[in-house]
Amino acid sequence: MPDRLRFLRKKPQIGLGKARLAKRGCNINSRPSKAQITPRTGWKTAFRQAAFLFPLQADNTMRLALYEPDIPQNAGTMLRLAACLGVAADVIEPCGFILSDSRLKRAGMDYLLQAEIQRHSSWTAFQAWRAEMARTEAARGGPQGHRLLLLTTKGDIPYPDFAFRPDDILMVGRESAGVPPEVAEAADARLVIPLRPGLRSLNVATAAAMVLGEALRQTAGFPAAEASSLPSS
């Protein structure tokens, strides 16, 4: 099963059918059955209806998973983070807000148009997707599934001491309640950010940025800097 997707962007296209998408080397997974993005509705409808394009070729890049996010501003910030760093994002529903929320758009800005986002209707659906992806990659002779790394205040491994892999999935829980025990137990590792005694936690988007940055540093996964952005000597 393909593991990446991208919003339809730039020039909107109306009634883009499956036959035309197949000719472009893509598969379609949308609700309704066709991706219908008009100039009036734009990316909001694409996000709400999950009208996304899936490249057929699997990719083993790192991923950031949001478990049932309930604050749209934080979700938008993390999706912007994923877009800027070239990391795919997974949104595990249900969310505590509608995905066309203006607060999410305000935090994510136009970066949401460049984010690669996979929506999962539930935790069960997310796990089924991981299992299918593992079978697909095993058949191709590749790594058998992405490790699931949970960022939690109850973690037992300080994240600077953990050895990351390029195909890991970093998952953050709900801002209000984290993740339930069965989700925590399903993680391959539970990572914690060391804090001063007596202080509870960081903002979830801040925590995601810290750990994702370390993971990309270890795996040389940061995007290549453009020549124009490099300091002059």
C-alpha positions in Angstrom: 0.0 0.0 0.0 1.4 3.4 -0.9 2.4 5.5 2.1 2.5 9.1 0.9 0.0 11.6 -0.4 -0.1 15.2 -1.5 -2.8 17.8 -1.7 -3.9 18.8 -5.2 -2.3 22.2 -5.6 -1.5 25.1 -7.8 -4.1 25.0 -10.6 -7.3 23.4 -9.3 -8.9 20.8 -11.5 -12.5 19.8 -11.5 -13.7 16.2 -11.8 -10.2 14.7 -12.0 -11.1 11.0 -12.6 -9.3 7.8 -11.7 -8.5 7.0 -15.3 -6.6 10.2 -15.8 -4.8 9.8 -12.5 -3.7 6.3 -13.4 -2.1 7.7 -16.5 -0.1 10.0 -14.3 1.2 7.1 -12.3 -1.0 7.8 -9.3 -3.7 6.0 -7.4 -6.7 7.8 -5.8 -8.1 7.4 -2.3 -10.8 9.9 -1.8 -14.2 10.5 -0.4 -16.3 11.0 -2.5 -14.9 8.6 -5.1 -13.5 11.4 -7.3 -11.3 14.3 -6.2 -13.4 17.4 -7.0 -11.5 20.5 -6.1 -13.0 23.7 -7.5 -11.5 27.2 -7.4 -14.1 28.2 -4.9 -13.5 25.4 -2.4 -9.8 24.9 -2.9 -7.6 23.1 -0.4 -10.2 23.2 2.4 -12.5 20.8 0.5 -9.5 18.6 -0.3 -8.6 18.3 3.4 -12.1 17.8 4.6 -13.0 15.1 2.0 -9.6 13.5 1.9 -9.2 14.0 -1.8 -5.5 13.1 -2.0 -3.1 11.6 -4.5 -1.0 8.6 -3.6 2.3 8.1 -5.6 2.5 4.4 -6.3 6.1 4.1 -5.4 6.6 3.5 -1.6 9.0 5.7 0.2 10.8 5.1 3.5 11.1 8.6 4.8 10.5 9.5 8.5 6.9 10.3 9.5 5.2 12.3 12.2 1.9 10.9 13.5 -0.7 13.0 15.4 -2.9 10.8 17.6 -6.4 12.3 17.8 -5.2 15.9 18.0 -7.6 18.2 19.9 -6.1 21.7 19.5 -6.1 22.9 15.9 -3.4 25.5 16.3 -0.9 22.8 17.5 -2.0 20.5 14.7 -1.4 23.2 12.1 2.0 24.0 13.6 3.1 20.3 13.4 1.8 19.9 9.8 3.7 23.0 8.9 6.8 21.5 10.6 6.4 18.3 8.6 6.0 20.2 5.3 9.1 22.3 5.9 11.3 19.4 6.9 10.1 17.0 4.2 8.5 14.6 6.7 5.2 12.8 5.9 2.4 13.3 8.5 -0.3 10.9 9.7 -3.5 12.3 11.3 -5.2 9.6 13.4 -8.8 10.5 13.9 -11.2 11.3 15.4 -9.9 14.9 15.9 -11.2 17.4 18.4 -11.9 19.8 15.6 -13.0 19.7 12.0 -10.0 19.5 9.6 -11.2 22.7 7.7 -11.0 24.7 11.0 -9.7 28.2 10.3 -7.4 28.0 13.4 -5.6 25.1 11.8 -5.3 27.0 8.6 -4.0 30.0 10.4 -1.3 28.1 12.2 -0.3 26.0 9.1 -0.7 28.8 6.6 -0.1 28.0 3.0 2.5 25.3 4.0 -0.5 22.9 4.4 -0.7 22.9 0.6 2.8 21.3 0.5 2.3 18.9 3.4 2.2 15.2 2.7 -0.6 13.9 5.0 -2.3 10.5 5.4 -5.6 10.5 7.3 -6.6 7.4 9.3 -10.2 7.0 10.5 -9.2 5.4 13.8 -6.3 3.9 15.7 -7.3 0.5 14.4 -7.2 1.8 10.8 -3.7 3.2 11.4 -2.5 -0.1 12.7 -4.0 -2.0 9.8 -2.3 0.5 7.4 1.1 -0.2 9.2 0.6 -3.9 8.9 -0.2 -3.7 5.2 2.7 -1.4 4.6 5.0 -3.9 6.4 3.7 -6.8 4.2 4.3 -4.7 1.1 7.8 -3.7 2.0 8.7 -7.3 3.0 7.5 -8.5 -0.4 9.9 -6.0 -2.0 12.7 -7.1 0.2 12.8 -3.9 2.2 12.5 -3.1 5.9 9.5 -4.8 7.5 7.5 -1.8 8.7 8.3 1.5 10.3 9.0 1.5 14.0 6.4 3.4 16.1 8.1 5.8 18.6 5.8 7.4 21.1 6.7 10.8 22.6 5.4 10.7 26.2 6.1 12.2 29.6 5.8 8.5 30.8 8.6 7.4 28.5 11.6 5.4 29.7 14.2 6.4 27.2 15.5 10.0 27.0 15.3 10.9 23.3 18.9 12.1 23.0 20.0 8.6 23.9 17.9 6.8 21.3 19.2 5.6 18.0 16.7 6.7 15.3 16.2 5.2 11.9 15.3 7.0 8.7 11.9 5.2 8.4 10.7 5.7 12.0 7.3 7.1 12.8 7.3 9.6 15.7 3.9 9.8 17.3 2.5 12.5 19.7 -0.6 12.1 21.7 -3.6 14.3 22.5 -2.7 17.6 24.3 -5.4 16.9 26.9 -4.8 13.2 27.7 -1.9 11.7 25.8 -2.7 8.2 24.5 -4.5 5.3 26.2 -2.5 2.4 27.6 -3.2 0.1 24.7 -1.7 2.6 22.3 1.4 3.2 24.5 1.9 -0.6 24.7 1.8 -0.9 20.9 4.7 1.5 20.5 8.2 0.0 19.8 9.8 2.6 22.1 8.5 5.3 24.4 10.7 8.4 24.4 10.8 11.2 27.0 12.2 14.8 26.9 14.2 15.3 30.1 12.8 18.3 32.0 13.6 20.1 35.2 12.1 18.5 38.4 8.6 19.7 39.1 7.7 20.8 35.6 5.2 18.6 33.8 5.5 18.9 30.1 6.2 21.0 26.9 3.7 22.1 24.3 3.2 19.1 22.0 4.3 21.0 18.9 7.5 22.1 20.7 8.1 18.5 21.8 7.6 17.2 18.3 10.0 19.7 16.8 12.7 18.9 19.3 12.6 15.1 18.9 12.1 15.3 15.1 15.1 17.6 14.8 17.3 15.1 16.7 16.0 12.2 14.6 16.7 14.0 11.3 20.1 15.0 12.6 21.1 11.5 13.5 19.8 10.1 10.2 21.1 13.0 7.9 17.5 13.5 7.0 17.3 17.3 6.9 16.5 18.8 3.5 19.5 20.1 1.6 20.0 23.8 2.0 19.7 25.9 -1.1 22.9 27.8 -2.1 21.1 31.2 -1.8 20.2 30.4 1.8 23.8 29.6 2.9 25.8 32.2 4.7 28.5 33.9 2.6 32.1 33.2 3.5 
